């Protein structure tokens, strides 16, 4: 499960970077960019908290 969350998180992170580069290169329009980045942002904020900094939390407990 943790591996799946990491994969989804990294794909979401790529979904916030790649579309901007494609708009800069004029391969994608701005409206598509906004939609992809919004979905990617939501996916990142849903998946990342479950695995980022888990070692620090586990050692305290």
DRENDO-1510 file (C-alpha; in Angstrom, 1 decimal, always signed):
<recs>
REC; n; res; u; v; w
REC; 1; UNK; +0.0; +0.0; +0.0 .
REC; 2; UNK; +2.8; +2.4; +0.9 .
REC; 3; UNK; +4.5; +1.7; -2.4 .
REC; 4; UNK; +1.3; +2.5; -4.3 .
REC; 5; UNK; +0.9; +5.8; -2.4 .
REC; 6; UNK; +4.5; +6.7; -3.3 .
REC; 7; UNK; +4.0; +5.9; -7.0 .
REC; 8; UNK; +0.8; +8.0; -7.1 .
REC; 9; UNK; +2.5; +10.8; -5.2 .
REC; 10; UNK; +5.4; +11.0; -7.7 .
REC; 11; UNK; +3.0; +10.8; -10.7 .
REC; 12; UNK; +1.0; +13.7; -9.2 .
REC; 13; UNK; +4.2; +15.6; -8.6 .
REC; 14; UNK; +5.1; +15.1; -12.3 .
REC; 15; UNK; +1.6; +16.2; -13.2 .
REC; 16; UNK; +2.4; +19.6; -11.7 .
REC; 17; UNK; +5.7; +20.0; -13.5 .
REC; 18; UNK; +5.3; +18.4; -17.0 .
REC; 19; UNK; +2.2; +20.4; -18.1 .
REC; 20; UNK; +3.9; +23.7; -17.3 .
REC; 21; UNK; +6.8; +22.7; -19.5 .
REC; 22; UNK; +4.5; +21.7; -22.3 .
REC; 23; UNK; +2.7; +25.0; -22.1 .
REC; 24; UNK; +6.0; +26.8; -22.3 .
REC; 25; UNK; +6.9; +24.7; -25.4 .
REC; 26; UNK; +3.4; +25.5; -26.8 .
REC; 27; UNK; +2.4; +21.8; -26.9 .
REC; 28; UNK; -0.6; +22.3; -24.6 .
REC; 29; UNK; -3.1; +25.0; -24.0 .
REC; 30; UNK; -3.4; +26.8; -20.7 .
REC; 31; UNK; -6.9; +25.4; -19.9 .
REC; 32; UNK; -5.7; +21.8; -20.1 .
REC; 33; UNK; -2.7; +22.7; -18.0 .
REC; 34; UNK; -4.9; +24.2; -15.3 .
REC; 35; UNK; -7.1; +21.0; -15.2 .
REC; 36; UNK; -4.2; +18.6; -15.1 .
REC; 37; UNK; -2.4; +20.6; -12.4 .
REC; 38; UNK; -5.5; +20.9; -10.2 .
REC; 39; UNK; -6.1; +17.2; -10.3 .
REC; 40; UNK; -2.4; +16.5; -9.7 .
REC; 41; UNK; -2.4; +18.9; -6.7 .
REC; 42; UNK; -5.4; +17.3; -5.1 .
REC; 43; UNK; -3.9; +13.8; -5.7 .
REC; 44; UNK; -0.6; +14.9; -4.1 .
REC; 45; UNK; -2.2; +16.3; -1.0 .
REC; 46; UNK; -4.3; +13.2; -0.6 .
REC; 47; UNK; -1.5; +10.6; -1.0 .
REC; 48; UNK; +1.7; +12.3; +0.3 .
REC; 49; UNK; +0.9; +12.7; +4.0 .
REC; 50; UNK; +0.6; +8.9; +4.4 .
REC; 51; UNK; +4.2; +8.2; +3.6 .
REC; 52; UNK; +6.2; +11.5; +3.9 .
REC; 53; UNK; +8.1; +11.7; +7.2 .
REC; 54; UNK; +6.8; +8.4; +8.5 .
REC; 55; UNK; +10.1; +7.4; +10.0 .
REC; 56; UNK; +10.2; +10.4; +12.3 .
REC; 57; UNK; +6.7; +9.7; +13.6 .
REC; 58; UNK; +7.3; +6.0; +14.1 .
REC; 59; UNK; +10.4; +6.5; +16.2 .
REC; 60; UNK; +8.7; +8.9; +18.6 .
REC; 61; UNK; +6.0; +6.4; +19.3 .
</recs>
